[in-house]
């Protein structure tokens, strides 16, 4: 006899937010991984492979497929891992979602502290350029952050533009109830 299973069915808002995240990864060249982090540093949403937003047949906003998230190493269509120019696989944090969330949370805290010391007002975005990649952090709402790890040759203005679109669309949807749902979903997936 099979044991009963209780599948978590994400709300429409959660599916829409995951669809927006998938589009950010799919549509912006050079994006390796993406994480949405709560104000207390907890991972809410990730482009980490293996995370799904529900059934493959669900439709996201605008009728697009709600395929779940994927990131470096896994394409939405199950194709081979993405490759950088020259044929080498894209590189990212080992456990992309969790590691990126930790980095984003720490960088967010550091820049907020610097902003307070300098009486510079709220931090809107942070960008770190490295030899082998770029890191972008943008405030969403209530202290939540969007973090993007991208390839070194990405077009930074395109990445920032698409992040701003995500923030604009996600900011009003990211309610305390949705944050709780996303956090619970992430815990169940682990």
C-alpha positions as CSV (number, residue, x, y, z in Angstrom):
1,X,0.0,0.0,0.0
2,X,1.3,3.4,-0.9
3,X,1.8,6.1,1.8
4,X,-0.4,9.2,1.3
5,X,1.4,12.1,-0.2
6,X,0.7,15.8,0.4
7,X,1.9,17.8,-2.5
8,X,2.3,21.5,-1.9
9,X,0.4,23.5,-4.5
10,X,1.8,27.0,-4.8
11,X,-0.5,30.0,-4.9
12,X,-1.0,32.0,-8.1
13,X,1.3,34.7,-6.7
14,X,4.0,32.2,-6.0
15,X,3.8,30.7,-9.5
16,X,3.8,34.2,-11.1
17,X,6.9,35.2,-9.1
18,X,8.7,32.0,-10.0
19,X,7.7,32.6,-13.7
20,X,9.2,36.1,-13.5
21,X,12.4,34.6,-12.0
22,X,12.6,32.0,-14.8
23,X,12.1,34.7,-17.4
24,X,14.9,36.7,-15.9
25,X,17.3,33.7,-16.2
26,X,16.0,32.7,-19.6
27,X,15.9,36.1,-21.3
28,X,19.0,37.9,-20.0
29,X,22.2,36.7,-21.6
30,X,25.0,35.9,-19.1
31,X,22.8,35.4,-16.1
32,X,24.1,32.4,-14.2
33,X,21.9,32.3,-11.1
34,X,19.3,34.4,-9.3
35,X,18.1,34.5,-5.7
36,X,15.4,36.4,-3.8
37,X,16.3,36.9,-0.2
38,X,14.1,38.0,2.7
39,X,15.1,40.9,5.0
40,X,16.4,38.4,7.6
41,X,18.6,36.7,5.0
42,X,16.5,33.6,4.2
43,X,16.3,32.3,0.7
44,X,12.8,32.7,-0.7
45,X,13.3,31.9,-4.3
46,X,16.1,30.6,-6.4
47,X,17.1,29.7,-10.0
48,X,18.8,26.7,-8.6
49,X,18.3,23.5,-10.7
50,X,15.7,21.2,-9.3
51,X,13.4,23.8,-7.9
52,X,10.0,23.6,-9.6
53,X,7.0,25.9,-9.6
54,X,4.4,23.2,-10.1
55,X,3.2,21.2,-12.9
56,X,4.8,21.7,-16.3
57,X,1.5,22.5,-17.8
58,X,0.8,25.6,-15.5
59,X,0.7,28.9,-17.3
60,X,2.5,31.9,-15.9
61,X,1.5,35.5,-16.4
62,X,0.9,36.4,-20.0
63,X,0.3,32.8,-20.9
64,X,3.9,31.8,-20.7
65,X,4.8,28.4,-19.4
66,X,5.3,28.1,-15.6
67,X,8.3,25.8,-16.0
68,X,9.9,26.3,-12.6
69,X,13.3,27.7,-12.1
70,X,16.5,26.5,-13.6
71,X,19.9,28.0,-13.6
72,X,23.5,27.4,-14.5
73,X,23.9,23.8,-15.6
74,X,20.2,23.2,-16.5
75,X,18.1,24.6,-19.3
76,X,14.3,24.9,-19.2
77,X,14.1,22.4,-22.1
78,X,16.5,19.9,-20.4
79,X,19.3,20.8,-22.9
80,X,22.9,20.6,-22.0
81,X,24.4,23.0,-19.5
82,X,25.0,26.6,-20.7
83,X,28.5,27.3,-21.9
84,X,30.5,30.5,-21.9
85,X,32.3,31.7,-25.0
86,X,35.2,29.2,-25.6
87,X,33.0,26.2,-24.7
88,X,33.7,25.9,-21.0
89,X,30.7,25.4,-18.7
90,X,29.4,28.5,-16.8
91,X,30.7,28.7,-13.3
92,X,28.7,29.6,-10.2
93,X,28.4,28.9,-6.5
94,X,28.4,25.2,-5.6
95,X,24.9,25.3,-4.2
96,X,23.8,28.3,-6.3
97,X,20.7,29.3,-4.4
98,X,21.9,28.9,-0.9
99,X,25.4,30.4,-1.5
100,X,24.1,33.3,-3.6
101,X,21.5,34.0,-0.9
102,X,24.2,34.2,1.8
103,X,26.4,36.5,-0.4
104,X,23.4,38.7,-1.3
105,X,22.3,39.0,2.3
106,X,25.8,39.9,3.5
107,X,26.5,42.4,0.8
108,X,23.1,43.9,1.4
109,X,23.8,44.3,5.1
110,X,27.3,45.8,4.4
111,X,26.0,48.4,1.9
112,X,23.1,49.3,4.2
113,X,25.6,49.9,7.0
114,X,27.8,52.0,4.8
115,X,24.8,54.0,3.7
116,X,23.8,54.7,7.3
117,X,27.4,55.8,8.2
118,X,27.5,58.1,5.2
119,X,23.9,59.4,5.6
120,X,23.3,58.5,2.0
121,X,19.7,57.2,2.2
122,X,18.4,53.8,1.3
123,X,20.5,51.5,-0.9
124,X,18.9,50.9,-4.3
125,X,21.4,48.7,-6.0
126,X,24.9,47.3,-5.7
127,X,27.2,45.9,-8.4
128,X,30.4,44.0,-8.0
129,X,32.6,43.3,-11.0
130,X,35.0,40.5,-10.7
131,X,37.4,38.8,-13.2
132,X,35.2,35.8,-13.6
133,X,31.7,37.2,-13.0
134,X,29.5,40.0,-11.8
135,X,27.2,40.3,-8.8
136,X,24.2,42.5,-8.8
137,X,22.0,43.2,-5.7
138,X,18.8,45.3,-5.9
139,X,16.3,46.1,-3.1
140,X,12.8,44.8,-3.7
141,X,10.6,45.7,-0.7
142,X,10.6,45.6,3.1
143,X,14.3,44.8,3.0
144,X,14.0,41.9,0.6
145,X,16.7,41.7,-2.0
146,X,17.2,40.3,-5.5
147,X,20.6,39.0,-6.3
148,X,22.0,38.0,-9.7
149,X,25.3,36.3,-10.5
150,X,26.2,36.9,-14.1
151,X,29.1,36.1,-16.5
152,X,31.9,38.6,-16.8
153,X,31.0,39.6,-20.3
154,X,27.3,40.3,-19.6
155,X,25.9,43.6,-20.6
156,X,25.6,45.2,-17.1
157,X,22.9,47.7,-18.2
158,X,20.7,44.9,-19.6
159,X,21.0,42.9,-16.4
160,X,20.2,46.0,-14.3
161,X,17.3,46.9,-16.5
162,X,15.7,43.4,-16.3
163,X,16.4,43.3,-12.5
164,X,14.5,46.6,-12.2
165,X,11.6,45.1,-14.2
166,X,11.5,42.1,-11.9
167,X,11.6,44.4,-8.8
168,X,8.8,46.6,-10.2
169,X,6.6,43.6,-10.9
170,X,7.5,41.6,-7.7
171,X,7.6,44.4,-5.2
172,X,3.9,44.8,-4.7
173,X,3.2,41.0,-4.8
174,X,5.9,40.1,-2.2
175,X,3.5,40.2,0.8
176,X,4.3,38.7,4.3
177,X,2.0,35.8,3.4
178,X,3.8,35.1,0.1
179,X,7.2,35.4,1.8
180,X,6.0,32.8,4.3
181,X,4.7,30.5,1.6
182,X,7.9,30.8,-0.4
183,X,10.1,30.1,2.6
184,X,8.0,27.1,3.6
185,X,8.2,25.8,0.0
186,X,12.0,26.2,0.0
187,X,12.2,24.2,3.3
188,X,10.0,21.4,1.9
189,X,12.3,21.2,-1.2
190,X,15.4,20.6,0.9
